[in-house]
Amino acid sequence: MKRFDCLAADGRTAIIAIDHALYSWPCRGLEDRGAILDACAEAGVDGVIASYGTIRDFRSRFGAVKPILKLDLTTVTVGSHYPLTEYAMAYTLDDAVRLGVRTVLNFIQLGAPFELDTLRRSAALAAECDRRGLSYLCEIMPVESPMFPDAEAADAIVAACRTGQEIGAHAIKTTIPVPVAAVAEAVAACGVPVILAGGAPAADAAAYRATIATALRFGVAGIAIGRNAWGAVEPTAAIRGFTGLVHGGLPAG
């Protein structure tokens, strides 16, 4: 099986997601993508999830950071909410290769009315990535629905992780479960690296870092943080801090 392309030598990965403006605006703190990419390169971030336009136009600012191309998109909202909407594939692996990208990502919402169509497209994507020698990071999350009344419940997150592996993903990006210790079961059931999404801006920064540290102790491979990194009061320091937390250079507190 192909190894997930954004893992560091220690088997962990610190990823920053800056694709939010593809589907929502304003993104306070993300107005200057170049500065955020410079901060990621300086901090030793392993990967950055970004749109086609950002990777194409800011490629030189990534430095040694590996770009992760988001292949799908949805309708645009104004404001900080993220309504349940269907994501449609917009780019191809040919586009990724032309940009010099080795890892791609798309979004699956388990429990959504369009779940089956998304799973089918994602399975085809996984197989095509194997054929092309690219790595596939599957962002798969339960959404509140009759099937998943609690989208952060342990069994929901474990189901998401295992489903992503079963369709062929090389790594999984998913929601932080409640309780966070449940990630141990997800990691055990999955068999590929599990990466936790950063989620909404945290009200308590110290508690948020402690949650990430706990997840790392229970076996997750890393984090993919957006709003809690570039949306912080000091984004450069936040990016450096999260990277250090993942790779063992900084304490949780």
N, C-alpha and C positions, 0 to 999 in steps of 0.2 A: 504494500500500500504506500502511496506517496505521502511523505511527511508534510505536514502543514508548513507552508513556506515562511511564516513569520515567527516561528519559534526561535528563541535565542539558544545559546549553547547550554544554558541551565534548564532547558525544557519549558521555559515560561515565556510569556509575551505581554508587552505593554502596548496597547493600541489606543490611539486617539481617533475619535470619529468626528469628522467635520463635514459630513454630507447633509446636515440638517436643512440648510438653505435650499436644497433641491426640492423640498416639499413644505417648508414653513418659514415664515418671516414675520417679525424681525428675529434675528439670532444675536442678541447683544453679547459682544465679545468676539464674534466671528466676522465682524466687518472687514478686518484685515487678515485675510487668509495667509498671506505671505509671512506675516509676523508670527502667526501660530505655527506654521510649518517650520520656520527658523527655530522656534522654541523647541519643537519636537526633535529636530535634528540635533540641537545642542544638548538635549536631555538624554539622547540615546534611545528614543522611542523606537519600537520594533516595526510598527506598521501604522498607517493612517488610512482610514476608510474615507473615500472621497468620491465626488462625482466625476463624470467624464470631463466636463469643462475645467474643473479645478486641476485634475491631473495633467491634462493637455497644456494648460496655460501657465501652470506653476511647477512644472516638472523639475526644473533646476533647483527649486527651493526644498525639495524633499531630502536632498543630500543622500545619506545612507539609509534613510527610512524607506521601508518598502510600501509602495502604494497598493491599496486594496480597492479595486473598482466596484462601485455599486452598480449593478446591472439593471435594476428596476426602478420605477418611479411611480408616484401617485399624484392626485390632484393637490394643488397648493392651498394651504390655509394661512390666514393672517392671524397671528396670535400665538400663544404658547401651548395650545391644546393640540392633541393628536387624535382626531376622530378615527373610527374604524372605517377604513377605505381600502379598496383593492389596489394592489401594486401590479403593474404591468411591466413585462420585460421590454427594455428599450435598447440595450446594447448587446453585443455578441462577444464571443471569445476572440474573434478576429480583431475587434476594436481593442480588446485588452492587450493582445500581442503587439499591435501597432503602437500602443503607448508604452510598451516595455513593462507591462504589469504581469505578475506571476500568480496573483491571488484575486479571486472575484467573490462577490457576496450578493445574495438576494434575501428577501424577507418573506417568511412564512408565518401566517397567523392561524394557529390551531384553534378550532372552534368557530371560525368565521364562515359565513355561508358559501364562500368561494374557496374554502380550504382544499378540496380535492383537486381543483384545477391547478392551484399553486403547487401542491405536492407533485403532481404529474410533471409540470414544467421543471421543477427543481430536480426531480429524479433524472430527467433528460439532461439537465445541466451538469449534474454530477458525473454522469457517464461521459459526456463530451469533455469535461475537464480531465478525466482519466485518459481519454484518447489523445488529448493535446498536451499532456504533461503539466497542467496547471493545477493549483490547489484551490479548493472550494470551501469557503467559510460560510456556513449556513446560519443565517440569523432566524431562529425559530422560537416563537414565543406563544404561549397560550393567551387568548383574549377572553375577557369575561363573556360567558355564553352559557346556554343550558348544559353543554358538555363540561365546561370549566367555570363553575360559579365563582371559584376563587382562583384567579389567574396566577397567583403567587404561591399556591399550595405546593407542597413537596411533590405529590404524585403528578401534578400537572407539569412541573418543571422536568421531572424525570422522564415523563412521557415525551416531552418535546425533545430532550436530548437524545433519547433512544431512537425516536423517529428520524431525526436528522442524520444519525449514523446509518440507520437502515436504508435510507434513500441514497447514501453514498458520500456524504460530506466528509471532508478531511479534518474539520474542526467545527465546533458548535458555538454560536453566540446566543445567549439566552438571558432570561430575567433572573435577578437575584431572588432565590426562594425565601419564604418565611416558614420556619426558621432557616437561617443561612446554613446551619449544619447539614441540611438536607442535600447540599451540593455533593456530599460524600457519596450518597446513593446514586446521584446523577452521573458522577464520574465513574463509579463502578459499573453502572449499567451501559455506559456509552462506548468506551473503548477508543475514543478519539479525544483530543484536547477540548475541554469545556472552558469557555471564556464568558465572563459575566458582563452584561451591559451595564453602563453606569446609571441609567435611569434619570429621573427628574432631579432638579437641583436639590441637594440635601439641606435640610434646615440646621443640622448639627454636623459640622465638618469632622469633628473628632470621632463621633459615633459612626459616621460613614466610613472613615478610614479603618476603624476597628472592624467593621463588617467585612470590608475587603480583606483585611489581614486574616480574619477567621476563615473566610472562604479559601484563601490560599493555603492555610494550614490543613483544610479538609480536601485539598487535592485539585482545585481548579488550576488551569494552566495560566490564567491571566485575566485581564480586564480590557474592556473596550469602552472608554469613557469619552463623553462629549461635553454636555452642558456643565458638568461638575469640574471640567478642566478649563476649556476656553471661556466658560462663563464665570469663572472665579474672579474675585477682586484682583488677584495677582496671577494671571493665567500661566505665565512662565514658571513661577514657583510651584503652582499646582501640578503642572505637567511633569516637572522635575520630581516632585514629591511622589506622585503616583508611580512613576517609572522606578524610583528607588524602592518603593514599597514592594513592587512586584519582584524585583531582582535582588532584594535582600539588603539594599544599601541604607535604608532608612526605617526607623521604627514606626509602628502604627500611630502612636500618639504625637 
